Amino acid sequence: MCLVYNREDGFPAFARSALEDDVAESQRQPHPDPPRFNHTLNHSIYQAIREMIASGRLAPGSRIDERVIAEQLGVSRTPLREATAKLAKEGLVEQRPYRGNFVRAFSPKQVSDLYETRMVLEGLATRRAVANLSDADLATLTGLLDAAQAALDAEDLDGFSAADQRFHSTIARLSGNETLIESLERLRAQVQLVRLAANRDPDLVQRTARERPAILAALAARDAARAGRLMEEHIDGVRRSMVEQLAAAEDGR
């Protein structure tokens, strides 16, 4: 997704608009149901920070400055702390005693573990999806790959990442396995952090872009075994490249 940022504070325009609406709503008196307004505001703050992390605006390893962000959003620190605590449970934020909260930065082993798990789950999802695949679903997947390629040609990495993510999530949904879908959704935010780094490698982006049509062709042929294997190879290739990059960066410190 391409984001429009507020020039003054750097927050996504949609997030600031939603927060301003929620803050205004929460300040109206009387409140017929105060907890509901608090929940809405807290969720908006959580979504705003999550989007900042997912977009790379808050970079991996950077400190989340509560005072600055609270001032920018026009909220108190209490709901901000609740949001960061929730993000920590999702594996997006590291809470370091006496130092504060930091956007998670992955080690080579953590990336390997994450992508190994994703590879197994998405390989299974792809094989399961074949039985539920309709011509309309194939048209949707084809459209997503076309959108990804168009974004890549335009050097729009945000658009490319969004289309790529939808391609994978659509295949997961077509598996029809709710547990599998939920498991992949829980991994999605962490995967997105790694994807941001992967998308900065033009060779890796071009290589993976060439692999997706082969996955789609196997799905169209209703070849579950081949589609699943190609998906696993696709994800494992990213895993190996990112692990090598991170290990090289650590060695160069």
Rosetta silent file (secondary structure, phi, psi, omega in degrees, C-alpha in Angstrom):
SEQUENCE: MCLVYNREDGFPAFARSALEDDVAESQRQPHPDPPRFNHTLNHSIYQAIREMIASGRLAPGSRIDERVIAEQLGVSRTPLREATAKLAKEGLVEQRPYRGNFVRAFSPKQVSDLYETRMVLEGLATRRAVANLSDADLATLTGLLDAAQAALDAEDLDGFSAADQRFHSTIARLSGNETLIESLERLRAQVQLVRLAANRDPDLVQRTARERPAILAALAARDAARAGRLMEEHIDGVRRSMVEQLAAAEDGR
SCORE:     score description
SCORE:     0.000 S_00000001
   1 L     0.000  130.920  176.569    0.000    0.000    0.000 S_00000001
   2 L   -83.870  129.872 -176.558    1.316    3.432   -0.906 S_00000001
   3 L  -106.310  144.406  172.989    0.986    5.821    2.010 S_00000001
   4 L  -102.595  121.070 -174.475    0.524    9.568    1.970 S_00000001
   5 E  -101.752  144.418  173.968    2.458   11.091    4.848 S_00000001
   6 L   -69.440  126.861 -173.900    1.802   14.283    6.737 S_00000001
   7 L   -66.865  -25.652 -176.453    4.721   16.576    5.958 S_00000001
   8 L   -79.999  -41.044 -173.963    4.910   17.967    9.483 S_00000001
   9 L  -119.019   -8.698  176.266    5.021   14.803   11.542 S_00000001
  10 L    80.523    6.353  179.543    5.648   11.958    9.083 S_00000001
  11 L   -88.825  147.990  178.460    2.595    9.921   10.095 S_00000001
  12 E   -55.118  136.354 -176.585    0.403    8.302    7.452 S_00000001
  13 H   -60.016  -39.676 -178.836   -2.383   10.722    6.510 S_00000001
  14 H   -65.735  -36.028 -179.186   -5.077    8.061    6.886 S_00000001
  15 H   -68.854  -42.692  179.515   -3.825    7.166   10.360 S_00000001
  16 H   -63.957  -41.191  179.780   -3.739   10.794   11.494 S_00000001
  17 H   -61.326  -45.056  179.940   -7.267   11.371   10.152 S_00000001
  18 H   -64.251  -41.300  179.199   -8.605    8.333   11.985 S_00000001
  19 H   -64.990  -42.275  179.436   -6.854    9.331   15.194 S_00000001
  20 H   -62.019  -39.417  177.844   -8.137   12.890   15.015 S_00000001
  21 H   -63.785  -43.014 -177.669  -11.674   11.574   14.567 S_00000001
  22 H   -69.819  -38.837  177.496  -11.312    9.215   17.519 S_00000001
  23 H   -63.222  -44.239  179.826   -9.738   11.854   19.760 S_00000001
  24 H   -62.637  -41.729  179.719  -12.539   14.277   18.934 S_00000001
  25 H   -64.785  -39.998 -176.971  -15.149   11.610   19.566 S_00000001
  26 H   -70.698  -18.893 -178.057  -13.576   10.601   22.874 S_00000001
  27 H   -91.533   -8.290  179.544  -13.619   14.225   24.064 S_00000001
  28 L   -72.135  144.924  179.690  -17.330   14.742   23.500 S_00000001
  29 L  -125.997  143.705   -5.386  -19.513   14.855   26.610 S_00000001
  30 L   -82.095  162.088  175.290  -21.423   13.031   27.858 S_00000001
  31 L   -94.253  118.716  177.435  -20.134    9.630   26.799 S_00000001
  32 L   -68.381  -26.035 -177.678  -22.933    7.060   26.637 S_00000001
  33 L  -150.440   76.621 -174.819  -20.350    4.294   26.682 S_00000001
  34 H   -52.696  -42.637 -178.642  -16.858    5.575   27.644 S_00000001
  35 H   -58.138  -34.302 -178.819  -15.064    2.193   27.380 S_00000001
  36 H   -64.772  -41.357  179.601  -16.135    1.895   23.745 S_00000001
  37 H   -66.779  -40.449  178.836  -14.558    5.234   22.863 S_00000001
  38 H   -62.340  -40.326  179.780  -11.371    4.340   24.745 S_00000001
  39 H   -63.735  -42.328 -179.802  -11.181    1.058   22.872 S_00000001
  40 H   -62.973  -44.027  179.466  -11.604    2.828   19.520 S_00000001
  41 H   -64.171  -46.333  179.984   -8.900    5.360   20.335 S_00000001
  42 H   -59.418  -40.507 -179.436   -6.488    2.700   21.602 S_00000001
  43 H   -66.836  -38.088  179.047   -7.030    0.641   18.449 S_00000001
  44 H   -65.344  -39.394  177.811   -6.390    3.661   16.224 S_00000001
  45 H   -65.172  -44.917  177.620   -3.114    4.379   18.022 S_00000001
  46 H   -57.867  -45.971 -178.821   -2.118    0.728   17.698 S_00000001
  47 H   -64.953  -38.369 -179.495   -2.940    0.750   13.972 S_00000001
  48 H   -63.645  -46.485 -179.061   -1.020    3.992   13.396 S_00000001
  49 H   -69.251  -39.788  179.037    2.168    2.695   15.019 S_00000001
  50 H   -60.692  -41.241  179.402    1.817   -0.711   13.370 S_00000001
  51 H   -68.456  -35.258  176.312    1.526    0.949    9.968 S_00000001
  52 H   -62.919  -38.203  178.782    4.574    3.083   10.673 S_00000001
  53 H   -71.730  -47.363 -177.036    6.540   -0.095   11.412 S_00000001
  54 H   -63.098  -31.998 -179.065    5.137   -2.044    8.453 S_00000001
  55 L   -83.441  -11.509 -178.118    5.913    0.805    6.049 S_00000001
  56 L    88.557    1.656  178.854    9.467    1.172    7.341 S_00000001
  57 L   -64.924  -37.082  167.730    8.854    4.689    8.620 S_00000001
  58 L  -100.226  106.081 -170.640    9.904    3.375   12.018 S_00000001
  59 L   -75.586  151.032  175.315   12.983    1.416   11.004 S_00000001
  60 L   -54.194  133.214 -179.511   14.042   -1.926   12.524 S_00000001
  61 L    88.913   -9.637 -178.356   16.211   -1.306   15.580 S_00000001
  62 L   -81.611  150.022  179.886   14.978    2.255   16.087 S_00000001
  63 E   -80.775  138.072  176.694   13.727    3.443   19.473 S_00000001
  64 E   -90.246  105.638 -176.456   10.040    4.289   19.797 S_00000001
  65 L   -81.933  103.432 -176.340   10.052    7.704   21.476 S_00000001
  66 H   -59.894  -42.247 -176.844    6.831    7.788   23.517 S_00000001
  67 H   -63.333  -47.138 -178.289    6.981   11.507   24.207 S_00000001
  68 H   -64.672  -47.164 -177.096    7.461   12.504   20.575 S_00000001
  69 H   -67.399  -39.959  177.991    4.843   10.122   19.201 S_00000001
  70 H   -61.019  -40.767  178.582    2.304   11.023   21.900 S_00000001
  71 H   -66.889  -41.701 -179.692    2.745   14.707   21.060 S_00000001
  72 H   -64.043  -36.787 -178.981    2.444   14.059   17.337 S_00000001
  73 H   -87.748  -13.154 -179.092   -0.751   12.065   17.801 S_00000001
  74 L    70.655   37.440 -178.866   -2.188   14.377   20.416 S_00000001
  75 L  -130.667  169.214  176.766   -2.758   11.577   22.922 S_00000001
  76 L   -81.937  170.932 -177.876   -1.486   10.626   26.372 S_00000001
  77 H   -77.313  -20.399 -176.694    1.236    8.060   26.899 S_00000001
  78 H   -60.008  -54.135  178.396   -1.067    5.504   28.546 S_00000001
  79 H   -66.388  -26.874  177.530   -2.834    4.290   25.359 S_00000001
  80 H   -65.988  -41.499  178.585    0.492    4.540   23.526 S_00000001
  81 H   -66.503  -36.093  177.397    2.069    2.142   26.035 S_00000001
  82 H   -64.917  -38.364  179.323   -0.852   -0.232   25.643 S_00000001
  83 H   -66.504  -44.089 -179.317   -0.355   -0.184   21.875 S_00000001
  84 H   -68.111  -32.214  176.717    3.370   -0.906   22.098 S_00000001
  85 H   -64.875  -39.612  177.882    2.709   -3.726   24.577 S_00000001
  86 H   -66.182  -40.341  179.005    0.323   -5.303   22.058 S_00000001
  87 H   -67.011  -31.883  176.571    2.896   -4.884   19.286 S_00000001
  88 H   -65.514  -38.918  177.961    5.492   -6.542   21.512 S_00000001
  89 H   -65.467  -28.640  178.920    3.221   -9.583   21.840 S_00000001
  90 L   -83.072   -5.176  178.895    3.014   -9.715   18.049 S_00000001
  91 L    85.003   15.710 -179.473    6.798   -9.750   17.792 S_00000001
  92 L   -98.236  -19.770 -177.340    7.102   -6.310   16.187 S_00000001
  93 E  -127.991  140.361  174.891    8.462   -4.428   19.203 S_00000001
  94 E  -105.492  126.125  177.277   11.203   -5.304   21.674 S_00000001
  95 E   -97.760  110.045 -177.018   10.720   -4.060   25.251 S_00000001
  96 E  -105.557  119.081 -178.363   14.156   -3.510   26.771 S_00000001
  97 L   -53.770  132.011  176.910   14.265   -2.874   30.554 S_00000001
  98 L    67.293    2.979 -179.450   15.460    0.639   31.468 S_00000001
  99 L  -120.022  -28.669  178.592   15.988    1.460   27.784 S_00000001
 100 E   115.246 -162.105 -178.056   12.499    1.612   26.297 S_00000001
 101 E  -106.746  138.328 -178.114   10.726    0.101   23.305 S_00000001
 102 E  -131.084  145.531  172.805   12.440   -0.617   19.993 S_00000001
 103 E   -65.469  133.245 -173.973   11.239   -1.777   16.591 S_00000001
 104 L   -63.913  134.774  172.542   12.332   -5.362   16.297 S_00000001
 105 L  -114.891  128.295 -174.029   15.467   -6.099   14.292 S_00000001
 106 L   -88.384  141.408  171.761   15.849   -9.726   13.232 S_00000001
 107 L   -83.785  164.481  176.998   18.987  -11.827   13.569 S_00000001
 108 H   -55.568  -41.498 -179.620   19.911  -14.245   10.758 S_00000001
 109 H   -66.829  -38.542  179.397   18.614  -17.200   12.791 S_00000001
 110 H   -64.184  -40.025  176.814   15.332  -15.447   13.571 S_00000001
 111 H   -64.964  -42.400  179.373   14.777  -14.737    9.882 S_00000001
 112 H   -61.577  -45.409  179.700   15.627  -18.338    9.037 S_00000001
 113 H   -63.194  -43.969 -178.756   13.196  -19.674   11.659 S_00000001
 114 H   -61.607  -48.279 -176.391   10.447  -17.289   10.547 S_00000001
 115 H   -75.770  -27.457  174.391   10.758  -18.122    6.861 S_00000001
 116 H   -64.505  -43.259  177.787   11.167  -21.837    7.472 S_00000001
 117 H   -64.881  -45.203  179.156    7.826  -21.795    9.305 S_00000001
 118 H   -60.927  -40.738 -179.171    6.246  -19.633    6.617 S_00000001
 119 H   -58.612  -46.355 -179.261    7.567  -21.976    3.899 S_00000001
 120 H   -65.084  -45.099 -177.302    5.905  -25.022    5.445 S_00000001
 121 H   -67.466  -44.090 -178.181    2.594  -23.240    6.079 S_00000001
 122 H   -73.822  -30.749  173.907    2.355  -21.570    2.679 S_00000001
 123 H   -61.674  -44.699  176.935    3.389  -24.725    0.871 S_00000001
 124 H   -63.504  -45.153 -179.854    0.509  -26.527    2.577 S_00000001
 125 H   -59.878  -40.200 -178.940   -1.874  -23.638    1.897 S_00000001
 126 H   -65.763  -42.899  178.440   -0.957  -23.660   -1.803 S_00000001
 127 H   -64.979  -39.835  179.327   -1.583  -27.389   -2.139 S_00000001
 128 H   -68.213  -31.497 -175.282   -4.891  -27.070   -0.313 S_00000001
 129 H   -65.470  -28.886 -175.204   -5.943  -24.101   -2.437 S_00000001
 130 H   -56.876  -40.660 -177.583   -6.007  -26.125   -5.662 S_00000001
 131 H   -66.830  -22.865 -175.875   -9.165  -27.993   -4.662 S_00000001
 132 H  -106.216    1.831 -171.482  -11.028  -24.724   -4.048 S_00000001
 133 L   -77.140  126.060  175.597   -9.677  -22.709   -6.974 S_00000001
 134 L  -106.533  169.889  176.686  -12.214  -21.255   -9.415 S_00000001
 135 H   -62.884  -34.629  178.039  -11.630  -19.470  -12.712 S_00000001
 136 H   -65.434  -38.717  177.869  -12.564  -16.223  -10.970 S_00000001
 137 H   -64.312  -41.186  177.964   -9.913  -16.889   -8.326 S_00000001
 138 H   -62.857  -38.599  178.071   -7.318  -17.459  -11.032 S_00000001
 139 H   -64.314  -38.435  178.013   -8.322  -14.173  -12.641 S_00000001
 140 H   -64.062  -46.440  179.934   -7.860  -12.438   -9.286 S_00000001
 141 H   -63.864  -39.548  177.442   -4.402  -13.944   -8.794 S_00000001
 142 H   -62.566  -42.966  178.755   -3.434  -13.041  -12.345 S_00000001
 143 H   -62.322  -37.738  179.093   -4.560   -9.460  -11.755 S_00000001
 144 H   -66.775  -40.674  177.387   -2.475   -9.265   -8.588 S_00000001
 145 H   -67.794  -36.482  176.019    0.652  -10.455  -10.404 S_00000001
 146 H   -62.916  -41.870  179.649   -0.014   -7.953  -13.188 S_00000001
 147 H   -65.660  -38.997  179.264   -0.343   -5.199  -10.576 S_00000001
 148 H   -63.937  -43.434 -178.989    2.881   -6.324   -8.894 S_00000001
 149 H   -67.489  -39.828  178.539    4.780   -6.268  -12.185 S_00000001
 150 H   -62.655  -41.215  178.302    3.353   -2.868  -13.136 S_00000001
 151 H   -65.650  -40.047  179.478    4.426   -1.468   -9.762 S_00000001
 152 H   -63.942  -42.890  178.803    7.865   -3.005  -10.173 S_00000001
 153 H   -62.624  -31.844  179.896    8.239   -1.480  -13.643 S_00000001
 154 L   -88.173    3.950 -177.591    7.274    1.895  -12.165 S_00000001
 155 L    58.303   34.906  177.833    9.786    1.410   -9.312 S_00000001
 156 L  -100.231   88.880 -175.756    6.876    1.611   -6.849 S_00000001
 157 H   -69.469  -30.557  176.212    8.071   -0.732   -4.099 S_00000001
 158 H   -63.679  -45.860  179.228    5.114    0.054   -1.836 S_00000001
 159 H   -65.663  -39.599  177.990    2.696   -0.982   -4.585 S_00000001
 160 H   -61.837  -46.565 -179.055    4.781   -4.034   -5.419 S_00000001
 161 H   -62.702  -40.963 -179.130    4.869   -5.135   -1.768 S_00000001
 162 H   -64.806  -44.214  179.893    1.117   -4.644   -1.361 S_00000001
 163 H   -66.781  -39.467  178.112    0.275   -6.696   -4.466 S_00000001
 164 H   -62.187  -45.091 -179.999    2.739   -9.415   -3.462 S_00000001
 165 H   -61.842  -41.573  179.613    1.241   -9.615    0.014 S_00000001
 166 H   -67.503  -34.504  177.335   -2.293   -9.892   -1.415 S_00000001
 167 H   -59.608  -48.962 -179.269   -1.156  -12.634   -3.804 S_00000001
 168 H   -67.778  -42.040 -178.130    0.093  -14.740   -0.903 S_00000001
 169 H   -69.073  -31.548  177.433   -2.858  -13.966    1.392 S_00000001
 170 H   -66.552  -42.683  177.020   -5.352  -14.819   -1.365 S_00000001
 171 H   -62.714  -42.135  178.458   -3.776  -18.244   -1.846 S_00000001
 172 H   -60.626  -43.834 -179.872   -3.852  -18.788    1.927 S_00000001
 173 H   -61.991  -37.665 -178.439   -7.535  -17.861    2.050 S_00000001
 174 H   -69.799  -12.981  176.729   -8.308  -20.292   -0.774 S_00000001
 175 L   -64.419  -28.182 -179.808   -6.896  -23.140    1.327 S_00000001
 176 L    74.304    4.197 -178.457  -10.138  -23.035    3.318 S_00000001
 177 L   -99.612  105.311 -174.038   -8.222  -24.059    6.447 S_00000001
 178 H   -62.634  -39.311  179.115   -9.023  -21.489    9.147 S_00000001
 179 H   -63.323  -42.190  178.699   -6.220  -22.594   11.462 S_00000001
 180 H   -64.201  -44.516  179.802   -3.730  -22.317    8.626 S_00000001
 181 H   -61.423  -46.097 -179.544   -5.054  -18.894    7.607 S_00000001
 182 H   -65.047  -37.951  179.608   -4.888  -17.602   11.190 S_00000001
 183 H   -64.410  -43.201  178.614   -1.352  -18.951   11.662 S_00000001
 184 H   -68.136  -34.537  178.250   -0.139  -17.161    8.534 S_00000001
 185 H   -65.438  -37.665  178.286   -1.907  -13.980    9.580 S_00000001
 186 H   -65.442  -30.799  179.212   -0.056  -14.024   12.902 S_00000001
 187 H   -82.160  -17.461 -167.892    3.230  -14.267   10.998 S_00000001
 188 H   -56.555  -45.517 -176.179    2.269  -11.596    8.463 S_00000001
 189 H   -65.452  -39.749  178.300    3.471   -8.520   10.368 S_00000001
 190 H   -68.123  -40.171  177.885    6.861  -10.077   11.133 S_00000001
 191 H   -61.386  -37.997 -179.056    7.217  -11.250    7.540 S_00000001
 192 H   -61.818  -36.404  177.912    6.472   -7.715    6.372 S_00000001
 193 H   -62.257  -41.022  178.206    9.461   -6.371    8.322 S_00000001
 194 H   -71.510  -37.687 -179.929   11.733   -8.823    6.516 S_00000001
 195 H   -60.417  -35.600  178.891    9.993   -8.132    3.191 S_00000001
 196 H   -59.559  -42.572  178.534   10.872   -4.440    3.515 S_00000001
 197 H   -70.422  -40.815 -179.061   14.540   -5.345    3.637 S_00000001
 198 H   -62.313  -37.034 -177.162   14.201   -7.946    0.865 S_00000001
 199 L   -72.498   -8.336  175.582   12.538   -5.408   -1.428 S_00000001
 200 L   -86.085   -5.709  178.652   15.617   -3.179   -1.187 S_00000001
 201 L  -100.096  101.942 -174.665   17.612   -5.863   -3.013 S_00000001
 202 H   -60.328  -36.020  179.538   16.845   -5.350   -6.748 S_00000001
 203 H   -65.431  -42.238  179.403   18.299   -8.734   -7.764 S_00000001
 204 H   -66.576  -41.091  179.269   16.160  -10.564   -5.214 S_00000001
 205 H   -61.451  -46.443 -179.170   13.047   -8.616   -6.221 S_00000001
 206 H   -65.070  -39.481 -179.110   13.545   -9.421   -9.908 S_00000001
 207 H   -65.479  -46.598 -179.032   14.220  -13.084   -9.205 S_00000001
 208 H   -68.183  -30.741  178.022   11.151  -13.572   -7.029 S_00000001
 209 H   -64.575  -32.726  178.463    9.020  -11.667   -9.551 S_00000001
 210 H   -75.615  -22.050 -176.524    9.975  -14.275  -12.168 S_00000001
 211 H   -81.335  -31.113 -174.593    9.045  -17.134   -9.823 S_00000001
 212 H   -63.163  -41.725  177.851    5.444  -16.140   -9.069 S_00000001
 213 H   -58.478  -31.943  177.790    4.048  -16.736  -12.588 S_00000001
 214 H   -67.043  -37.746  176.184    5.323  -20.333  -12.394 S_00000001
 215 H   -63.436  -44.705 -179.942    3.392  -20.803   -9.160 S_00000001
 216 H   -62.606  -40.612  179.689    0.284  -19.364  -10.811 S_00000001
 217 H   -62.870  -39.099  178.251    0.724  -21.654  -13.840 S_00000001
 218 H   -67.062  -37.714  175.942    0.890  -24.710  -11.566 S_00000001
 219 H   -64.032  -43.927 -179.212   -2.265  -23.566   -9.801 S_00000001
 220 H   -62.774  -32.176  178.483   -4.021  -23.053  -13.148 S_00000001
 221 L   -81.123   -1.461 -177.696   -3.000  -26.598  -14.156 S_00000001
 222 L    58.322   35.421  178.220   -4.493  -27.842  -10.855 S_00000001
 223 L   -99.557   89.071 -173.577   -1.134  -29.442  -10.066 S_00000001
 224 H   -62.374  -43.194 -177.457   -1.179  -29.232   -6.274 S_00000001
 225 H   -63.157  -45.507 -179.034    2.153  -30.972   -5.717 S_00000001
 226 H   -67.931  -42.651 -179.624    4.044  -28.742   -8.162 S_00000001
 227 H   -61.028  -43.600  179.851    2.347  -25.541   -6.954 S_00000001
 228 H   -65.198  -41.402 -179.841    3.200  -26.349   -3.341 S_00000001
 229 H   -65.401  -42.723  179.709    6.806  -27.209   -4.180 S_00000001
 230 H   -64.830  -37.493  177.599    7.295  -24.013   -6.204 S_00000001
 231 H   -64.999  -43.785  179.066    5.858  -21.919   -3.374 S_00000001
 232 H   -62.446  -42.243  178.779    8.217  -23.555   -0.886 S_00000001
 233 H   -65.689  -38.465  178.862   11.204  -22.965   -3.173 S_00000001
 234 H   -59.971  -49.024 -178.340   10.109  -19.358   -3.703 S_00000001
 235 H   -71.634  -38.214  179.950    9.976  -18.635    0.036 S_00000001
 236 H   -66.617  -31.364  176.912   13.116  -20.604    0.814 S_00000001
 237 H   -64.221  -40.310  176.304   15.017  -18.583   -1.779 S_00000001
 238 H   -65.444  -42.502  179.386   14.104  -15.378    0.029 S_00000001
 239 H   -55.975  -50.158 -177.499   15.091  -16.986    3.338 S_00000001
 240 H   -63.368  -41.517 -179.704   18.537  -17.914    2.086 S_00000001
 241 H   -64.949  -43.269 -177.470   19.166  -14.505    0.525 S_00000001
 242 H   -70.834  -37.171  177.283   18.089  -12.579    3.622 S_00000001
 243 H   -63.291  -42.824  177.978   20.071  -14.801    5.983 S_00000001
 244 H   -62.763  -42.221 -179.913   23.176  -14.265    3.847 S_00000001
 245 H   -63.581  -45.652 -178.509   22.638  -10.507    3.789 S_00000001
 246 H   -66.956  -39.989  179.018   22.142  -10.265    7.558 S_00000001
 247 H   -64.992  -39.306  178.242   25.123  -12.521    8.295 S_00000001
 248 H   -65.742  -39.309  179.121   27.322  -10.418    6.014 S_00000001
 249 H   -64.966  -38.959  177.895   26.124   -7.240    7.709 S_00000001
 250 H   -66.298  -39.666 -179.870   26.957   -8.709   11.133 S_00000001
 251 H   -67.361  -26.996 -177.366   30.411   -9.761    9.956 S_00000001
 252 L   -86.203   -1.942 -179.010   31.044   -6.253    8.647 S_00000001
 253 L   -67.787    0.000    0.000   30.331   -4.527   11.956 S_00000001
